[in-house]
Amino acid sequence: MASNQVRTRPIGKSGIQASVVGLGTWAIGGWMWGGTDERQSIAAIQASIDEGISLIDTAPAYGMGLSETIVGRAIKGRRDKVVLATKCGLVWHTTNGNYFFEQDGKPVHRYLGADSIAYELEQSLRRLGTDHIDHYITHWQDATTPIAESMEALIRLKEQGKIRSIGASNVSPGDLKAYVESGAIDAIQEEYSMVARDIEGTLLPVAMENDVSVLSYSSLALGLLSGKVGPERVFAEDDQRHGNPRFSQDNRRKVAQLANAVLPLAEAHKVSMAQLVIAWTVLQPGITFSLCGARDPAQARENAAAARLTLSDEEVAHIGEAVARNLVDLDR
Ligand SMILES: NC(=O)c1ccc[n+]([C@@H]2O[C@H](COP(=O)([O-])OP(=O)(O)OC[C@H]3O[C@@H](n4cnc5c(N)ncnc54)[C@H](OP(=O)(O)O)[C@@H]3O)[C@@H](O)[C@H]2O)c1
């Protein structure tokens, strides 16, 4: 493992620098992840910060405020070390917009109306115990509100100093173009990993052309690519991985073959499979940041260290070939 500093990159044109590896806190909200342990979660967040990770991503929808509340507790006294990202647009205070899913018996709608965004931001600031968000993201797109209208509201919040940069998530190429036209879009946040590469041919070229940063989410494919999901691992029924074809025995075998293929490289760098996967991810053209979830300090430290790992072009190509050979015809 190279002992140099955690690498940072700018978020779009905002002038904000953030660590190339970000801590994702979806699982810390518990919902869809079989519950959460607050003590371990706080320790994971603080371990990430201690390891030099500045980028922390959360959302109101992760446990209906629970993830944000836990992040707020964890960063108390460390706010200046954190580039804090949270989201808006999945709401349960109104039934405007389109119904999306139910959480804790409450209907959650996709809604990005201007008043709702302003309301949501205040709720997030309170839960996170801060007076500003460094990167504020529309979580899922709302077909009932024009992007230009949501963008106007976001730009107003930026002018007020309540948010410092603007992102959008789960966008189509058309949405991205509309965000670019409305000005001030700094980044998009999209699923991307060795097993989910659809955006390479769709969103990434548009993002690169327009200087829009890309935060990859589920970079470890919900943990499948951590190298630690053996054939015996059983997921709880309220964990989204339970019965998920992505975690089929066949897929686990293919990932194990990939791990074997890259083992000599991992050993040469004294790193784990997860660290190689994360380092490979942030070196893909168009990918700026890699968000990785962590439920405890050990996972947090392991993932954070990948932000210090540098790979040569040959090594990236070697990993890419191993991916192309082993991760074929995956169950999805
Ligand atoms: N914008 C969006 O719509 C959206 C959607 C999804 C995610 N995100 C963001 O992206 C972040 C990252 O994605 P993700 O959390 O979905 O998936 P991920 O990072 O691919 O996987 C996270 C899970 O993998 C396991 N894991 C992580 N590091 C590990 C390690 N070093 N060793 C062993 N296991 C490890 C942990 O679960 P176990 O310990 O339980 O196995 C962890 O909760 C999220 O937390 C969230 O902030 C955004």
The ligand as a Tripos MOL2 file, in Angstrom:
@<TRIPOS>MOLECULE
LIG
   48    52     1     0     0
SMALL
NO_CHARGES

@<TRIPOS>ATOM
      1 N1        -28.1760    8.2480   -5.0980 N.am      1 LIG1
      2 C1        -28.6890    7.0500   -4.9110 C.2       1 LIG1
      3 O1        -29.8070    6.7420   -5.3390 O.2       1 LIG1
      4 C2        -27.8820    6.0320   -4.1670 C.ar      1 LIG1
      5 C3        -28.2250    4.6680   -4.2470 C.ar      1 LIG1
      6 C4        -27.4270    3.7550   -3.5880 C.ar      1 LIG1
      7 C5        -26.3400    4.1930   -2.8460 C.ar      1 LIG1
      8 N2        -26.0410    5.5350   -2.7600 N.ar      1 LIG1
      9 C6        -24.9010    6.0350   -1.9550 C.3       1 LIG1
     10 O2        -23.7410    5.2920   -2.2680 O.3       1 LIG1
     11 C7        -23.2330    4.7030   -1.0750 C.3       1 LIG1
     12 C8        -22.4800    3.4170   -1.3740 C.3       1 LIG1
     13 O3        -23.3170    2.4400   -1.9470 O.3       1 LIG1
     14 P1        -24.0000    1.2680   -1.1080 P.3       1 LIG1
     15 O4        -23.8800    1.5190    0.3480 O.co2     1 LIG1
     16 O5        -25.3530    1.1020   -1.7110 O.co2     1 LIG1
     17 O6        -23.2200   -0.0310   -1.5400 O.3       1 LIG1
     18 P2        -21.6900   -0.5050   -1.4970 P.3       1 LIG1
     19 O7        -20.8140    0.5890   -1.0940 O.co2     1 LIG1
     20 O8        -21.4680   -1.1840   -2.7770 O.co2     1 LIG1
     21 O9        -21.7550   -1.6420   -0.3750 O.3       1 LIG1
     22 C9        -21.8370   -1.3170    0.9690 C.3       1 LIG1
     23 C10       -21.9170   -2.5700    1.8400 C.3       1 LIG1
     24 O10       -20.9090   -3.5020    1.4970 O.3       1 LIG1
     25 C11       -20.3440   -4.0770    2.6760 C.3       1 LIG1
     26 N3        -18.9390   -3.6150    2.7420 N.ar      1 LIG1
     27 C12       -18.4610   -2.3690    2.4700 C.ar      1 LIG1
     28 N4        -17.1260   -2.3150    2.6340 N.ar      1 LIG1
     29 C13       -16.7290   -3.5240    2.9820 C.ar      1 LIG1
     30 C14       -15.4680   -4.0930    3.2830 C.ar      1 LIG1
     31 N5        -14.3550   -3.3640    3.2350 N.pl3     1 LIG1
     32 N6        -15.4160   -5.4050    3.6060 N.ar      1 LIG1
     33 C15       -16.5520   -6.1530    3.6440 C.ar      1 LIG1
     34 N7        -17.7810   -5.6750    3.3790 N.ar      1 LIG1
     35 C16       -17.8730   -4.3750    3.0500 C.ar      1 LIG1
     36 C17       -21.1620   -3.5360    3.8580 C.3       1 LIG1
     37 O11       -22.2980   -4.3640    4.0950 O.3       1 LIG1
     38 P3        -22.2760   -5.6820    5.0120 P.3       1 LIG1
     39 O12       -21.2190   -5.5030    6.0640 O.co2     1 LIG1
     40 O13       -23.6440   -5.7610    5.5630 O.co2     1 LIG1
     41 O14       -22.0110   -6.8040    4.0610 O.co2     1 LIG1
     42 C18       -21.6570   -2.2220    3.2910 C.3       1 LIG1
     43 O15       -22.8250   -1.7300    3.9000 O.3       1 LIG1
     44 C19       -24.4920    4.5450   -0.2050 C.3       1 LIG1
     45 O16       -24.1900    4.2860    1.1350 O.3       1 LIG1
     46 C20       -25.1480    5.8670   -0.4650 C.3       1 LIG1
     47 O17       -24.5280    6.8910    0.2750 O.3       1 LIG1
     48 C21       -26.7920    6.4400   -3.4260 C.ar      1 LIG1
@<TRIPOS>BOND
     1     1     2 1
     2     2     3 2
     3     2     4 1
     4     4     5 ar
     5     4    48 ar
     6     5     6 ar
     7     6     7 ar
     8     7     8 ar
     9     8     9 1
    10     8    48 ar
    11     9    10 1
    12     9    46 1
    13    10    11 1
    14    11    12 1
    15    11    44 1
    16    12    13 1
    17    13    14 1
    18    14    15 2
    19    14    16 1
    20    14    17 1
    21    17    18 1
    22    18    19 2
    23    18    20 1
    24    18    21 1
    25    21    22 1
    26    22    23 1
    27    23    24 1
    28    23    42 1
    29    24    25 1
    30    25    26 1
    31    25    36 1
    32    26    27 ar
    33    26    35 ar
    34    27    28 ar
    35    28    29 ar
    36    29    30 ar
    37    29    35 ar
    38    30    31 1
    39    30    32 ar
    40    32    33 ar
    41    33    34 ar
    42    34    35 ar
    43    36    37 1
    44    36    42 1
    45    37    38 1
    46    38    39 2
    47    38    40 1
    48    38    41 1
    49    42    43 1
    50    44    45 1
    51    44    46 1
    52    46    47 1
@<TRIPOS>SUBSTRUCTURE
     1 LIG1         1 GROUP 0 **** ****
